[in-house]
Amino acid sequence: MRASPVRDPAGEIVAVFGIARDITQRKTIEHALNESELRFRTLIETIPQQVWTADRDGGITYVNQRALDFFKVPKESIYGEGWEQLIHTDDLPEARRRWQLSIATGDPCEVEFRMRRADGEYRWHIASALPLRDQNGQILQWFGTNTDISFSKKNSIALQNSERSLAAAQATAKIGSWQRDFVENTAVWSAEMYRIFGFDPKQRPPLVEQVIARVHPDDQAQFKQMYDVYLHGQKRCQLDFRYPKENGEVLWIEAKSEPLFDQTGKVIALTGTAQDISDRKRIEQDLATSRKLLAECQAIAQIGGWEIDLRTRKLTWTEETYRIHDTTPAEFDPTIDAGISYFLPESKTKLLAALERATEAGEAYDLELEKFTVKGRKISIRTTCNVTMHEGKAIRLTGIFQDITEQKLSQIALKNAYSELERSNGMLEHIAHYDALTHLPNRVLLADRMQQAMHQCQRRGNSLAVAFLDLDGFKTVNDLHGHSMGDELLITVAGRLRAALREGDTLARIGGDEFVAILTDLEQSKDCEPVLSRLLSAASEPLTLHHVDLQVSASIGVTIYPQDGVDAEQLLRHADQAMYLSKQAGKNCFHLFDIAQDAAIKVQRDDLTQIQQAFLRREFVLFYQPKVNMRTGEVFGAEALIRWQHPTKGLLSPANFLPAVENHLFSIELGEWVIATALAQMMQWRALGLDISVSVNVGALQLQQADFTQRLQTQLAAYPKSLISKLELEILESSALDDIDQVSQVIQTCQSMGIAFALDDFGTGYSSLRYLKRLPARILKIDQSFVRDMLEDEGDLTIIQGVIGLATAFHRCVIAEGVETTAHGRKLLSIGCEKAQGYGIARPMPAADIPDWVKNWRTDFL
């Protein structure tokens, strides 16, 4: 009901009018709305989720009771931006970024983060927010929920860790797993499956046909047969096959599959594994080889094996054991009782007692016994036993059977022989220390005598000589007249040699026609010479045996102790070396071992080893000395010169190491390295715009190889012809003359390839017109020894003028080495030599310095 007053002009109320209206329906609606809001609020307050609202700018305006109970904080502290204090500091930046992005774009927001609850524990939550809009699409507020997902997050992390652990375990065991779902028509491969078979894990699992195509050809038929069984999926499958990889390695793979059935027994999926068993296969192969080798060794050594399983009392023999007992597995079934029955009574008693101790106390044994074979042959055997224990009880006996019948007979025979020797008044000692033919001391007694004589020298301060004698012509006597005549000759000559020695000297025969004499108490080295002369005379004296006139001689090598300060064995070796030199000198003479020369050889050998190791460590470098035209100022080339960058001695010149390798095959390897390094450097200079020729020195041994040109052509194959034409090879005049025909052919072949040749140090060899004509080298290099003294020595100047004249006559180019001053250069220009190199122009320098030097070079010779 509504009432309205009526007023007069003075404002006084004069009347009241009213209207009455029925509002029952409106009241009913308002009541329903109030109840609905009450129910909604009740629902919001009681649902498990944490519910909240925010204004359009993202400030929290409301949180339900569930949130307040969870966090135990006043709701006022959450309003606005207060919610950020509850989020883990590590997660806050991302949560804030995602929330601001949704506010800016109006897109729904969903983000995971950890929030701190009342007890201080951080729990994982997922927050979702949706915008509420007006009719114009403007955001009025945000409605959101938080849900505790810690349990599912924990399970997810556990699942990920489990998957990683499984993948790691599969990788360690080299086992991949797979599954084929027939219902969904899908396949799944583990990471290790992809690795084993070499497929891209980013792609879907390959078809079985793709795998079959890569299987080793010899195993494909068997693999396809297994695949047919696999398709039916009614039973388990297993197959070992070879699988070549792209890098050439061949794997052995063991594949297994297992069917999975539904409740009706229908196959719905297959699951399986593939394992890389390459290592196991190699071990099995090695084991098979070892077993085969063991069997062969047992057969050679006549050793068989046996085993008794005490739980089953089963006796097992190896193949060689059957052979020792004259039987085969088809003829005889070994049992414990049957095996023991063949032993002789005394041996059987010993064996039974030993077996009892082994079984009861785990005691091993090693016995020599007598028994009969299955065929009745009496034999002596050695049998051993080892015991395998388990929980303090013997469970297995293993051992060997060795037929020692022949050894026993030999021992008996040897024992009888020793008894006979002992009865023969010390003949055993004689046999051990004296030669049976000549009765001279043998090698054993010689070693003892040498040690005594060396000790005596040390005490007395004098010397001794070790003379190694080898008879010249003895083999001819043996070949023409037989070994019996040869033995008689040795006996006669041995007597004469012994008679030629002094009292206190020793003569020994060490084998064949070789003798060693120890000459003691020498005051000086030459004191042995009269004795050596007598030995030569005694050996060469003619003799007649069985009406046959014979004559031999001796070649003797001698070394003197303690001047040759080595041990006894080395003294013999040095004397032996000297003996070979006396044979080379014409025989029937003696030669004294040269200690200094031997030491020099050892030093050279040590130097060579150090140089080879330096080469492997890449300590060698090339320096380059420019070559110039002194008249025009052109830098037309450079000579490559090797240096050793020694780690402790610094930069070494060739004179410090090349002599040690000059006549060794290593010089070839080093020479080829120089050529390869120079070619590579020429390419680098050309890339910088510097295009000059480079000359490389080639040693005699390298040049005279039969395949020198072929090896050089292989080195040049990677370079363009325009670069090859800039390569020059320098050879010494003296090395070229060793085999002029071969060297001439090499030069002609290389020139056809575009390579120029230079004769280095020209003028120091023969320098004849005939040789110069036959050697088609384009360049003659005047040796620096002539250039250095040309200003003072008229002879050297005349030689240089002669070389220049020869070069002009034969249309050769000439270049002077060793130009050390401006005066040298001007003199050379005045007599017609324009090209030169030397310290007066530039010293050899690293390759990196050459380009700048060329840019700054200015001639001072004009």
GIVENCOR-V911840 format. One record per pair of residues at least 12 apart in sequence whose C-alpha atoms are under 7 Angstrom apart, sorted by the first residue. I is the first residue (numbers start at 0). J is the second residue. Records with the same first field share a line. If there is no record, write none. Layout:
I: J, J
This chain:
0: 18, 19, 20
1: 17, 18, 19
2: 15, 16, 17, 18
3: 15, 16, 17
4: 16
43: 63
44: 63, 64, 65
45: 65
47: 65
48: 65, 144, 145, 146
49: 63, 65, 66, 144, 145, 146
50: 62, 63, 143, 144, 145
51: 63, 142, 143, 144
52: 141, 142, 143
53: 140, 141, 142
54: 139, 140, 141
55: 138, 139, 140, 141
56: 102
57: 102
58: 78, 79, 80
59: 77, 78, 79, 80
60: 78, 79
61: 78
62: 74
69: 116, 117
70: 116, 117
71: 117
85: 114, 115
86: 113, 114, 115
87: 113, 114
90: 112, 113
94: 110, 112
105: 130
107: 128, 129, 130
108: 127, 128, 129
109: 125, 126, 127, 128
110: 125, 126, 127
111: 124, 125, 126
112: 124, 125
122: 147, 149
123: 147, 148, 149
124: 145, 146, 147, 148, 149
125: 145, 146, 147, 148
126: 144, 145, 146
127: 143, 144, 145
128: 141, 142, 143, 144
129: 141, 142, 143
130: 142
166: 190
169: 191
170: 191
173: 191, 274, 275
174: 191, 272, 273, 274, 275
175: 189, 191, 192, 272, 273, 274
176: 188, 189, 192, 271, 272, 273
177: 189, 270, 271, 272
178: 269, 270, 271
179: 268, 269, 270
180: 267, 268, 269
181: 267, 268
182: 267
186: 204
187: 204
188: 204
192: 273
195: 275
213: 242, 243
214: 241, 242, 243
215: 241, 242, 243
218: 240, 241
232: 258, 266, 269
233: 258
234: 257, 258
235: 256, 257, 258
236: 255, 256, 257
237: 254, 255, 256
238: 253, 254, 255
239: 251, 252, 253, 254
240: 252, 253
250: 275, 277
251: 275, 276, 277
252: 273, 274, 275, 276
253: 273, 274, 275, 276
254: 272, 273, 274
255: 271, 272, 273
256: 269, 270, 271, 272
257: 269, 270, 271
258: 270
297: 319
298: 319
301: 319, 401, 402
302: 319, 399, 400, 401, 402
303: 317, 319, 320, 399, 400, 401
304: 316, 317, 320, 398, 399, 400
305: 317, 397, 398, 399
306: 396, 397, 398
307: 395, 396, 397
308: 394, 395, 396
309: 394, 395
310: 394
313: 334
314: 333, 334, 335
315: 333
320: 400
323: 402
324: 372, 373
325: 372, 373, 374
326: 373
341: 370, 371, 372
342: 369, 370, 371
343: 369, 370
346: 368, 369
357: 386
358: 393
361: 386, 393
362: 386
363: 384, 385, 386
364: 383, 384
365: 382, 383, 384
366: 381, 382, 383
367: 380, 381, 382
368: 380, 381
378: 404
379: 402, 403, 404
380: 400, 401, 402, 403, 404
381: 400, 401, 402, 403
382: 398, 399, 400, 401
383: 398, 399
384: 396, 397, 398
385: 397, 398
432: 444
434: 508
436: 490
437: 490, 493
439: 506, 507, 508
440: 506, 507, 508
441: 507, 508, 509
442: 509
445: 507
449: 567
450: 567
452: 519
461: 520, 521, 522
462: 519, 520, 521, 522, 559, 560, 561
463: 518, 519, 520, 521, 559, 560
464: 517, 518, 519, 527, 557, 558, 559, 560
465: 516, 517, 518, 557, 558, 559, 574
466: 515, 516, 517, 555, 556, 557, 558, 574
467: 514, 515, 516, 555, 556, 557, 574, 575, 578
468: 513, 514, 515, 553, 554, 555, 556
469: 512, 513, 514, 553, 554, 555
470: 512, 513, 551, 552, 553, 554
471: 551, 552, 553, 554
472: 551
473: 551
492: 538
495: 537
496: 534, 537, 538
499: 533, 534, 537
500: 530
504: 517, 518, 519
505: 517, 518
524: 559
535: 552, 553, 587, 588
538: 551, 552, 553
539: 551, 552, 553
552: 587
553: 586, 587, 588
554: 578, 581, 582, 586, 587, 588, 589
555: 578, 581, 588, 589, 590
556: 574, 575, 576, 577, 578, 581, 589, 590, 591, 592
557: 574, 577, 590, 591, 592
558: 570, 573, 574, 591, 592
563: 594
573: 592
574: 592
577: 590, 591, 592
578: 590
603: 659
606: 659
607: 659, 660
618: 643, 644, 645
619: 641, 642, 643, 644
620: 641, 642, 643, 644
621: 639, 640, 641, 642, 845
622: 639, 640, 641, 642, 843, 844, 845, 846
623: 637, 638, 639, 640, 843, 844, 845, 846
624: 637, 638, 639, 841, 842, 843, 844
625: 637, 638, 836, 841
626: 835, 836
627: 834, 835, 836
628: 833, 834, 835
629: 833, 834, 858, 860
630: 833, 861
632: 857, 858
634: 853
635: 691, 692
636: 691, 692, 693
637: 692, 693, 694
638: 693, 694, 695
639: 677, 693, 694, 695
641: 653
662: 700
667: 700, 701
670: 697
674: 695
675: 714
689: 850
691: 725
692: 725, 726
693: 725, 726, 727
694: 726, 727, 728, 729
695: 727, 728, 729
696: 728, 729, 730
697: 728, 729, 730
698: 730
699: 734
708: 745, 749
723: 753, 754
724: 753, 754
726: 754, 755
727: 754, 755, 756
728: 755, 756, 757
729: 756, 757, 758, 759
730: 757, 758, 759
731: 758, 759, 760
732: 758, 759, 760, 761, 764
733: 764
743: 773, 774, 775
746: 775, 776
755: 777
756: 776, 777, 778
757: 776, 777, 778, 779, 780
758: 776, 778, 779, 780
759: 779, 780
760: 780, 781, 782
761: 779, 780, 781, 782
762: 781, 782
777: 811, 812
778: 811, 812, 813
779: 811, 812, 813, 814
780: 813, 814, 815, 816
781: 799, 814, 815, 816
782: 815, 816
783: 816, 817
785: 799
786: 816, 817, 818
787: 817, 818
800: 830
813: 832
814: 832, 834, 835
815: 834, 835, 836
816: 835, 836, 837
817: 836, 837, 838
818: 835, 836, 837, 838, 839
819: 837, 838, 839
820: 839
821: 839, 859, 860
824: 860
825: 860, 861
